[in-house]
Amino acid sequence: MVSSQASRFRMTRGRERWRTLSLLVARLRELLLVTAPASSWRELLGSDLPIIQAPMAGVQDHVLAVAVCEAGALGSLPAALMSPVVLEGALRKLSAGTSRPYNVNFFCHVPPRPDAERERNWRRLLLPYYKELGVDPEAASSGPARTPFSEEIADIVEPFRPRVVSFHFGLPSSELLGRVRKWGSMIISSATTVDEALWLEAHGVHAVIAQGFEAGGHRGMFLTNDVATQVGTFALLRQIVRAVECPVIATGGIADAEGVRAAMALGATAAQVGTAYLLCPESTTSTVHRAALSSEVARTTAITNVFSGRPARGIVNRLMRELGYLTDSAPSFPLAASALSPLRVAAEKAGSGDFSPMWCGQNATGCRELPAAVITRELAAGL
Ligand SMILES: Cc1cc2nc3c(=O)[nH]c(=O)nc-3n(C[C@H](O)[C@H](O)[C@H](O)COP(=O)(O)O)c2cc1C
């Protein structure tokens, strides 16, 4: 009797020990799962939230970035369309507007050699539109509107030492990249394939942005120009997370708390959100672009190269439909934009977005006319 009681007691104590041990292991796993990504996004971005407001050239300046930073996420300043003087002014206003970390973003394409014949053919193709809108074809400027990261730009950025510097279309030269690394910014860049992610990691980025096919704006693709084989955000994210050691940021089609939660559950260290901020009062999105984003037409987007010469996702409009989404006639990036700009100006004056690039991701459901702080808080509810 005594011995059976003793053996029951031993069994109960054994079970209790086992239970305590299991609880301990579960708690440890929980802690590891929760704190490992948290510490890595804080180390990487320095922000309270693992959310990045995607840099969006042409639709924002420092105002949106400041609002997002103050809401606890990482605001971004896109520099691709800014002259050095404008960039310096924007950096001054950004650093005066917030003491929190921010990101400054650059394109790093190799400027193409102008091709006179291609340019002539392009202008010939656009001639009927010039006539229709009563625009002088000679009024079109021919210089590239988008300049890549350079020594001159690095001189301007260096005194500000942004927490993060992000690149699109690969990376600048190793000398330039070395400068950014030396002044202490975290370096991140977009990858649209596993190969691009591996290449970026091998070239020393601190994190890779997995840019899925859903993403609005230019595809960051730089090792391939095959649009047909580009991969959706979550499929790409999983593959890149498995392939690289560095943190991975998910972007493309993430527009609400559930999207952020899903991205984090799939291994993202942070989520980068663009389209959902386009209707914020702090954005500089044009009237025609805002009207399109607020209507059902925003449901139909496509990848096109007609506006700049590089594939980018935008709301389908007349120019895309009539010239074809992807055309060999468009001059190389960014030269295609010059001949289009007077058409765009004239059409927009008449309230039409027929000739405007209205960049937008495949998921515009998060686009609402709400302050950026509110959008940021809503996204953060998914964490
Ligand atoms: C209007 C617009 C402009 C963009 N401009 C840039 C840019 O200047 N630099 C950049 O790295 N990415 C740019 N992107 C791409 C974003 O960084 C990001 O990949 C994209 O917004 C994510 O998809 P989502 O729009 O569905 O959130 C732009 C996107 C949009 C919508």
The ligand as an SDF file (V2000), in Angstrom:
LIG
                    3D

 31 33  0  0  0  0  0  0  0  0999 V2000
    3.7490   55.9570  -56.2810 C   0  0  0  0  0  0  0  0  0  0  0  0
    4.9110   55.0500  -56.0250 C   0  0  0  0  0  0  0  0  0  0  0  0
    6.2050   55.5390  -56.1940 C   0  0  0  0  0  0  0  0  0  0  0  0
    7.3050   54.7080  -55.8960 C   0  0  0  0  0  0  0  0  0  0  0  0
    8.5680   55.2380  -55.9730 N   0  0  0  0  0  0  0  0  0  0  0  0
    9.6210   54.5150  -55.4830 C   0  0  0  0  0  0  0  0  0  0  0  0
   10.9000   55.1150  -55.3210 C   0  0  0  0  0  0  0  0  0  0  0  0
   11.1100   56.2860  -55.6140 O   0  0  0  0  0  0  0  0  0  0  0  0
   11.8980   54.3430  -54.8320 N   0  0  0  0  0  0  0  0  0  0  0  0
   11.7120   53.0310  -54.4600 C   0  0  0  0  0  0  0  0  0  0  0  0
   12.6430   52.3810  -54.0040 O   0  0  0  0  0  0  0  0  0  0  0  0
   10.4920   52.4460  -54.5940 N   0  0  0  0  0  0  0  0  0  0  0  0
    9.4570   53.1570  -55.0790 C   0  0  0  0  0  0  0  0  0  0  0  0
    8.2020   52.5750  -55.1590 N   0  0  0  0  0  0  0  0  0  0  0  0
    8.0520   51.1650  -54.7930 C   0  0  0  0  0  0  0  0  0  0  0  0
    7.9060   51.0070  -53.2970 C   0  0  0  0  0  0  0  0  0  0  0  0
    9.1690   51.1450  -52.6760 O   0  0  0  0  0  0  0  0  0  0  0  0
    7.3450   49.6250  -52.8890 C   0  0  0  0  0  0  0  0  0  0  0  0
    8.0820   48.6200  -53.5130 O   0  0  0  0  0  0  0  0  0  0  0  0
    5.8790   49.4840  -53.2270 C   0  0  0  0  0  0  0  0  0  0  0  0
    5.1570   50.6510  -52.9530 O   0  0  0  0  0  0  0  0  0  0  0  0
    5.2840   48.3340  -52.4280 C   0  0  0  0  0  0  0  0  0  0  0  0
    4.0550   47.9490  -52.8970 O   0  0  0  0  0  0  0  0  0  0  0  0
    2.6570   48.6110  -52.4650 P   0  0  0  0  0  0  0  0  0  0  0  0
    2.6070   49.8980  -53.2250 O   0  0  0  0  0  0  0  0  0  0  0  0
    1.6650   47.6130  -52.9000 O   0  0  0  0  0  0  0  0  0  0  0  0
    2.6860   48.8340  -50.9810 O   0  0  0  0  0  0  0  0  0  0  0  0
    7.0950   53.3670  -55.4750 C   0  0  0  0  0  0  0  0  0  0  0  0
    5.7880   52.8960  -55.3270 C   0  0  0  0  0  0  0  0  0  0  0  0
    4.7050   53.7240  -55.5850 C   0  0  0  0  0  0  0  0  0  0  0  0
    3.3140   53.1820  -55.3660 C   0  0  0  0  0  0  0  0  0  0  0  0
  1  2  1  0
  2  3  1  0
  2 30  2  0
  3  4  2  0
  4  5  1  0
  4 28  1  0
  5  6  2  0
  6  7  1  0
  6 13  1  0
  7  8  2  0
  7  9  1  0
  9 10  1  0
 10 11  2  0
 10 12  1  0
 12 13  2  0
 13 14  1  0
 14 15  1  0
 14 28  1  0
 15 16  1  0
 16 17  1  0
 16 18  1  0
 18 19  1  0
 18 20  1  0
 20 21  1  0
 20 22  1  0
 22 23  1  0
 23 24  1  0
 24 25  2  0
 24 26  1  0
 24 27  1  0
 28 29  2  0
 29 30  1  0
 30 31  1  0
M  END
$$$$
